[in-house]
Every structure is written in C-alpha cells, then in structure tokens.
Amino acid sequence: MYEATFRIASDGAYAAATAGTDARIELWCNDHCDLLHVTGGDEAAEDAVLAAVRERVGVRDRLRGGDELVVVTDDCLREHETGTVEAYLDRHGPLLLPPLRYARGAKVCRLLALDPASLTACYRDLVTDGFSVDVESKREVGSVAQDGPLLTLDEVLPRLTGRQHETLTTAVEQGYYEIPRRTTTEKVAAAVGVERRTAEEHLRRAENKLIAALMPYLRG
C-alpha cells in the first residue's frame, strides 16, 4: 500500500475560512452530517469558520469550550460542493482517510492506494485542472495504524505572530531555555526593543500555542 498527503490550496469553503488565521478544522463525515473540530484560532477565526459552515451546510449544534469549537452540521459538505478532490478520488480509486483537515487556506488530505500510479494520476489531473497541490509526503506502508505519523509538522505547529516568533527566537538564541539559563526576560526584551512585561507576554503566548498544539501527540 502507498500513502500520500496532498495539500490543496483554496479547495472549498472550509479551507477559505482558515486562510490568514491560526484556525485548524478536522472534519469527520457521518453520511448525513459532518462533525467539525475547530482549534488553534481566536474567537474571530472561529466566527469566520462558523459563518462559512452556516452558509454552506448549516449548523445543527455547536459547543465552544476553552480553545476549541465543536460543530455538528445540518448536511454533509460533500452534498454541497462539487469539483473538489473527492471527485478525483472517485475517478482514480485512492481512499480518503479521515479526518479531512483544513488549515491556512488549504485542504489537507491523507490518501491510501494499493497502486502508486493511482496517486500519481490523481495528482496529475488535479494540477491539470488548475488546483495548486503540494505533495507533503508519499511513502510505502505495510499497514494503516491509527497512531501512525499522520500529520506533517506544518499541520501540527501553530502560527505565531511576528512578535511572538521574534521574541521566542531571541530567547532561544540567548539561552533562556537552557539549564541553567544564560539570559533573562529583561535582556530578551531589550534585544527585541520592547518592555520586559511585553516580552514575557509574547513568550507565554508562544509557549501556550506550542504546548497546546503538541500535547496530543506527546507520549510518556
């Protein structure tokens, strides 16, 4: 068997809803409706996702808690969007393994096929028809394990703001995370040109994003 991960830019309303935000959507199809798990975004990003869902398929129920949003749709998205990757899978035979993922304006699909040629044919037709497709991984697999490495780093890692990234990078370069520490938040703040409390806030927010994103994949 062969597994590939395709990132398809701007493929559908859900992908568009994540563009320019930190929001990530996981979609689990239940035949008559979809279950959506939205994480990583602020309230404005979640509202944009909800608006896209309402417009396209309707919202039956929703539950917001902490940094996540769970949505049950009125209808299945596949009944409302045509010309998406699913049509190409039907044509060439690869299986689409759930969940579908949407992030940074793209749909991320994990595909499985007995013959690698079917993956190639699927990719070729998508590109020929004008889709922007990145093949993030392609490998031969002996089994389909639920706990296998399904995600790419780009899917897992959150998007930091420019200031958060600059402050975190400076802290790492100056040895703030070494044991013992070789610098202080005051020196980090001076290097990036902000007040100490502002630097500490940038670090806390960056650390919170990274920990929240990675914790589900860490093993003791």
Sequence and secondary structure as in RCSB ss.txt:
>XXXX:A:sequence
MYEATFRIASDGAYAAATAGTDARIELWCNDHCDLLHVTGGDEAAEDAVLAAVRERVGVRDRLRGGDELVVVTDD
CLREHETGTVEAYLDRHGPLLLPPLRYARGAKVCRLLALDPASLTACYRDLVTDGFSVDVESKREVGSVAQDGPL
LTLDEVLPRLTGRQHETLTTAVEQGYYEIPRRTTTEKVAAAVGVERRTAEEHLRRAENKLIAALMPYLRG
>XXXX:A:secstr
 EEEEEEEET SHHHHHHTTSS EEEEEE SSSEEEEEES  HHHHHHHHHHHHHHT EEEEEEETTEEEEEESS
 GGGT  SSHHHHHHHH  EEEEEEEEETTEEEEEEEESSHHHHHHHHHHHHHTT  EEEEEEEE S   TTS  
  HHHHS    HHHHHHHHHHHHHTTTSSS S  HHHHHHHHTS HHHHHHHHHHHHHHHHHHHGGG   
